Amino acid sequence: MKEYKVVVLGAGGVGKSALTVQFVSGQFVERYDPTIEDFYRKEIEVDQVPSILEILDTAGTEQFASMRDLYIKNGQGFVLVYSTIDDHSFVTVQPMREQILRVKNCLSVPLVLVGNKCDIPDRREVVAERGQQLATEWQCPFFETSAKTKENVNDVFAEIVREMNSTYKPAKKDKSCCVLL
């Protein structure tokens, strides 16, 4: 069975842990408890192929940003999360993607862009069209999710597996930086 290393990145408080826990255990984490680093494993079937996801739920706070390079170096696929009710979190995904590309030394990586907390429309600051436009620019899948209602949660993780099964575009002649084993 193939194993995939997925890294969940985003600003603090966007719902990275809630999204991951909802996917792994089917439970919604109501209270916000800043993560330093949590690791999960889950067997998943995507397109009739069983796989194991190793999911690293990372810290979103700046005090742990220095650890991000190591997470990225070891990751194969990336779920970049922002909150639809926090415009600043949307702005921060751009430099995170640039950091991923720099650390992986690739022009493109398996990536899914996620706007979480779509179940709170009265507080929305980031419209779906902005997320879709950014995903189109990055040529990656985009989902709006709700960790609370489980909307599109499973789809995000299935899609990152599909993305990891597609080909990287290496920046250098040395293609080893971008090959999944």
Backbone torsions as a table, in degrees:
resi	resn	phi	psi	omega
1	MET	NA	132.4	-177.6
2	LYS	-75.5	139.8	177.4
3	GLU	-111.6	141.4	-179.5
4	TYR	-126.1	138.3	177.2
5	LYS	-102.2	113.2	-177.8
6	VAL	-111.2	133.4	177.7
7	VAL	-113.7	126.8	178.6
8	VAL	-100.6	117.8	-176.2
9	LEU	-124.1	153.3	176.2
10	GLY	163.7	171.2	179.5
11	ALA	-65.7	166.2	177.6
12	GLY	-65.1	139.1	174.4
13	GLY	81.0	8.7	-178.8
14	VAL	-83.5	-13.4	178.3
15	GLY	104.6	23.1	179.3
16	LYS	-59.9	-47.9	-179.0
17	SER	-67.7	-42.5	179.8
18	ALA	-61.0	-41.7	178.4
19	LEU	-63.4	-46.5	-177.9
20	THR	-66.7	-46.0	-179.9
21	VAL	-64.8	-38.9	177.5
22	GLN	-60.8	-42.9	179.2
23	PHE	-66.4	-46.6	-173.8
24	VAL	-74.6	-42.1	-172.4
25	SER	-120.3	-6.1	179.9
26	GLY	72.7	22.5	179.4
27	GLN	-119.6	147.4	176.9
28	PHE	-99.4	125.6	177.1
29	VAL	-88.0	108.8	-174.8
30	GLU	-74.6	-42.4	-172.2
31	ARG	-94.5	142.2	-178.5
32	TYR	-84.1	121.4	177.1
33	ASP	-130.9	106.9	-175.3
34	PRO	-53.0	131.8	-178.2
35	THR	-88.8	143.8	167.1
36	ILE	-95.9	-53.1	177.0
37	GLU	-170.4	126.6	175.5
38	ASP	-128.4	144.7	-176.4
39	PHE	-123.6	132.8	-179.4
40	TYR	-131.4	152.1	172.6
41	ARG	-128.0	137.9	177.2
42	LYS	-150.1	136.4	174.2
43	GLU	-83.2	137.0	-177.2
44	ILE	-141.5	148.0	174.6
45	GLU	-113.4	123.1	-180.0
46	VAL	-125.0	121.7	-179.2
47	ASP	54.2	46.3	178.6
48	GLN	64.8	17.0	178.5
49	VAL	-117.7	117.7	178.7
50	PRO	-73.0	141.2	-179.6
51	SER	-145.7	164.0	173.7
52	ILE	-116.9	126.8	175.8
53	LEU	-98.4	129.6	168.7
54	GLU	-104.6	110.8	-173.0
55	ILE	-108.1	124.8	175.8
56	LEU	-104.7	114.2	177.4
57	ASP	-92.9	113.8	-170.6
58	THR	-98.3	166.1	175.6
59	ALA	-72.6	138.3	176.8
60	GLY	-98.1	-14.9	-177.2
61	THR	-75.5	149.3	-176.2
62	GLU	-62.6	-28.3	-177.1
63	GLN	-63.8	-19.5	178.8
64	PHE	-109.9	12.0	-178.0
65	ALA	-61.7	-28.7	-179.3
66	SER	-65.0	-22.9	179.4
67	MET	-79.2	-13.9	-173.3
68	ARG	-60.2	-39.1	179.7
69	ASP	-57.7	-41.6	179.8
70	LEU	-65.7	-43.6	177.3
71	TYR	-58.3	-46.1	-176.9
72	ILE	-65.1	-44.7	-179.1
73	LYS	-55.9	-39.0	-177.3
74	ASN	-87.2	-11.7	-177.5
75	GLY	-82.9	154.4	175.7
76	GLN	-111.4	-30.3	179.3
77	GLY	-138.4	152.6	-172.5
78	PHE	-131.9	133.5	174.1
79	VAL	-110.5	110.5	-179.8
80	LEU	-97.2	118.9	-172.4
81	VAL	-114.5	134.0	168.3
82	TYR	-127.5	166.7	178.4
83	SER	-100.6	132.5	178.6
84	THR	-68.7	-11.7	179.9
85	ILE	-105.8	15.5	-179.6
86	ASP	-145.3	99.6	-177.1
87	ASP	-59.7	-37.8	-179.1
88	HIS	-59.8	-37.3	179.7
89	SER	-64.9	-31.2	177.2
90	PHE	-68.7	-42.3	-179.8
91	VAL	-63.0	-33.2	-175.8
92	THR	-75.9	-16.3	-179.8
93	VAL	-69.4	-28.3	180.0
94	GLN	-61.0	-53.4	178.4
95	PRO	-66.0	-27.1	176.5
96	MET	-65.6	-43.0	178.0
97	ARG	-63.4	-42.5	178.3
98	GLU	-60.4	-39.1	177.6
99	GLN	-64.3	-41.8	178.1
100	ILE	-59.6	-48.7	-178.4
101	LEU	-62.9	-38.7	179.6
102	ARG	-66.4	-49.6	-177.7
103	VAL	-65.2	-41.6	-179.8
104	LYS	-79.0	-13.4	-178.6
105	ASN	54.9	47.4	-179.0
106	CYS	-132.1	156.9	175.8
107	LEU	-81.1	-23.0	-177.7
108	SER	-152.7	145.7	177.0
109	VAL	-135.2	158.4	173.7
110	PRO	-62.7	118.9	-172.1
111	LEU	-147.7	140.7	171.5
112	VAL	-126.6	130.1	176.8
113	LEU	-94.2	131.4	-175.2
114	VAL	-129.6	126.7	170.5
115	GLY	-101.1	107.0	-176.2
116	ASN	-93.2	161.9	177.9
117	LYS	76.7	33.6	179.2
118	CYS	-71.3	-5.4	178.7
119	ASP	-83.7	5.1	-179.7
120	ILE	-120.7	67.2	-173.1
121	PRO	-65.2	-29.2	-177.4
122	ASP	-72.2	-12.5	178.7
123	ARG	-113.4	8.4	-175.2
124	ARG	-60.5	133.2	175.0
125	GLU	-117.6	-19.2	-178.5
126	VAL	-121.4	111.5	179.8
127	VAL	-74.2	153.4	-177.2
128	ALA	-57.3	-34.4	-178.5
129	GLU	-60.9	-34.1	178.1
130	ARG	-67.4	-42.5	177.2
131	GLY	-63.6	-45.0	179.9
132	GLN	-63.9	-39.7	179.0
133	GLN	-62.9	-43.1	178.5
134	LEU	-65.8	-41.8	178.8
135	ALA	-63.8	-37.8	177.3
136	THR	-63.9	-44.5	177.8
137	GLU	-60.2	-41.4	-179.1
138	TRP	-82.4	-9.4	-176.6
139	GLN	57.4	51.5	179.2
140	CYS	-136.6	160.6	176.7
141	PRO	-67.9	153.3	179.7
142	PHE	-134.3	136.8	175.5
143	PHE	-136.4	143.8	163.8
144	GLU	-100.3	134.3	-175.0
145	THR	-129.6	164.9	168.2
146	SER	-135.2	112.6	175.9
147	ALA	-65.1	-27.4	-178.3
148	LYS	-71.1	-47.9	-177.4
149	THR	-94.7	-5.9	-179.3
150	LYS	74.1	12.1	-179.5
151	GLU	-61.6	121.2	176.5
152	ASN	63.7	7.1	-177.1
153	VAL	-62.1	-51.7	-179.8
154	ASN	-63.6	-34.4	-179.5
155	ASP	-61.9	-38.3	179.9
156	VAL	-59.3	-48.0	-175.8
157	PHE	-74.1	-32.3	174.4
158	ALA	-65.9	-40.8	-177.6
159	GLU	-69.1	-35.2	178.5
160	ILE	-67.2	-31.4	174.8
161	VAL	-64.5	-44.8	178.3
162	ARG	-60.2	-42.0	179.4
163	GLU	-64.0	-39.5	179.6
164	MET	-68.4	-24.2	177.6
165	ASN	-80.7	-12.0	176.6
166	SER	-88.1	175.6	-171.7
167	THR	-90.0	137.6	171.1
168	TYR	-73.1	163.3	171.9
169	LYS	-117.2	97.1	-176.5
170	PRO	-68.6	146.6	179.3
171	ALA	-83.7	-25.2	-178.6
172	LYS	-115.6	171.8	176.0
173	LYS	-64.9	-29.2	178.4
174	ASP	-74.0	102.9	-175.9
175	LYS	-81.8	-5.0	-176.2
176	SER	-63.9	-25.7	-178.3
177	CYS	-66.6	-19.8	-171.3
178	CYS	-122.4	16.3	-177.0
179	VAL	-103.7	131.8	175.0
180	LEU	-85.6	133.2	179.9
181	LEU	-100.7	NA	NA
